[in-house]
């Protein structure tokens, strides 16, 4: 298992996935994002929903918004729908995914 340069707990399982940042050749760069798993497939893809606040100048208050990100889910990280995860940006891995799941958090 290699060091990915971010202070996260490495997975206990091993995998032979080439797109895994811990056991493959994918390099991490850019943003680190936290979110909740909206859906996960066995093919290695996941949709993560994150919520944030946007200031509305007209009404002088904050509104809650959400967005969805597509990410690659390595085989060595076990998650289910509703789990909180940490994503890291990487090169585009397929048509929609430019993030990879690197940790399951306890929040």
C-alpha positions as CSV (number, residue, x, y, z in Angstrom):
1,X,0.0,0.0,0.0
2,X,1.4,3.4,-0.9
3,X,1.1,6.8,0.8
4,X,-1.3,9.1,-1.0
5,X,-0.1,12.2,0.7
6,X,-3.3,12.9,2.6
7,X,-3.8,12.2,6.3
8,X,-6.6,9.5,6.0
9,X,-6.9,6.1,7.5
10,X,-5.9,3.5,4.8
11,X,-8.3,0.7,4.0
12,X,-7.9,-2.6,5.7
13,X,-8.7,-4.7,2.6
14,X,-6.5,-4.9,-0.5
15,X,-7.6,-4.7,-4.1
16,X,-6.1,-5.0,-7.5
17,X,-8.1,-2.0,-8.9
18,X,-5.8,0.2,-11.1
19,X,-8.0,3.3,-10.3
20,X,-7.5,2.9,-6.5
21,X,-5.2,5.6,-5.1
22,X,-3.9,3.2,-2.4
23,X,-3.2,0.1,-4.5
24,X,-3.3,1.4,-8.1
25,X,-1.7,4.2,-10.1
26,X,-4.2,7.0,-9.6
27,X,-2.7,10.2,-8.2
28,X,-4.6,12.7,-6.0
29,X,-4.6,16.4,-6.7
30,X,-7.0,19.3,-6.2
31,X,-10.0,19.5,-3.9
32,X,-11.0,17.4,-0.9
33,X,-14.8,17.1,-0.4
34,X,-17.0,15.5,2.2
35,X,-20.5,14.2,1.3
36,X,-23.1,11.5,1.7
37,X,-23.5,8.5,-0.5
38,X,-26.7,8.9,-2.6
39,X,-26.2,5.7,-4.5
40,X,-23.4,3.1,-5.0
41,X,-23.1,0.4,-7.6
42,X,-21.0,-2.7,-7.6
43,X,-19.2,-1.6,-10.8
44,X,-17.2,0.9,-8.8
45,X,-19.2,4.1,-9.3
46,X,-20.9,6.2,-6.6
47,X,-23.0,9.3,-6.5
48,X,-22.2,11.6,-3.6
49,X,-24.6,14.4,-2.5
50,X,-23.1,17.4,-0.6
51,X,-25.0,20.2,1.1
52,X,-23.8,23.8,1.4
53,X,-25.1,27.2,2.2
54,X,-25.4,30.0,-0.4
55,X,-25.9,33.6,0.6
56,X,-28.9,35.3,-1.0
57,X,-28.1,39.1,-1.3
58,X,-31.7,40.0,-2.0
59,X,-33.1,38.4,1.1
60,X,-30.0,38.9,3.2
61,X,-29.9,35.3,4.5
62,X,-28.5,31.9,3.6
63,X,-30.2,29.2,1.7
64,X,-29.4,25.5,1.8
65,X,-28.4,24.0,-1.5
66,X,-27.1,20.6,-2.6
67,X,-25.1,19.2,-5.5
68,X,-24.2,15.7,-6.7
69,X,-20.8,14.5,-7.6
70,X,-19.8,11.3,-9.4
71,X,-16.9,9.4,-8.0
72,X,-15.0,6.1,-8.4
73,X,-15.5,3.7,-5.5
74,X,-12.5,1.4,-5.1
75,X,-13.2,-2.2,-4.1
76,X,-11.2,-2.0,-0.9
77,X,-13.5,0.7,0.6
78,X,-16.8,-0.7,1.7
79,X,-19.6,1.8,1.9
80,X,-23.4,1.7,1.8
81,X,-26.1,4.3,0.9
82,X,-26.2,7.1,3.5
83,X,-22.6,6.8,4.7
84,X,-20.4,9.9,4.9
85,X,-17.3,9.7,2.8
86,X,-14.3,11.8,1.9
87,X,-13.6,12.4,-1.8
88,X,-10.4,13.6,-3.5
89,X,-10.1,15.1,-6.9
90,X,-8.0,13.3,-9.5
91,X,-7.7,13.1,-13.3
92,X,-11.0,12.2,-15.2
93,X,-11.5,8.5,-14.7
94,X,-14.6,8.2,-16.9
95,X,-17.1,10.4,-18.7
96,X,-18.5,11.9,-15.4
97,X,-16.2,11.0,-12.6
98,X,-13.2,13.1,-11.6
99,X,-13.2,12.2,-7.9
100,X,-12.3,9.1,-6.0
101,X,-13.5,7.9,-2.6
102,X,-10.6,7.8,-0.2
103,X,-12.2,7.3,3.3
104,X,-15.4,6.4,5.0
105,X,-16.0,8.8,8.0
106,X,-17.9,8.2,11.1
107,X,-20.1,11.3,10.9
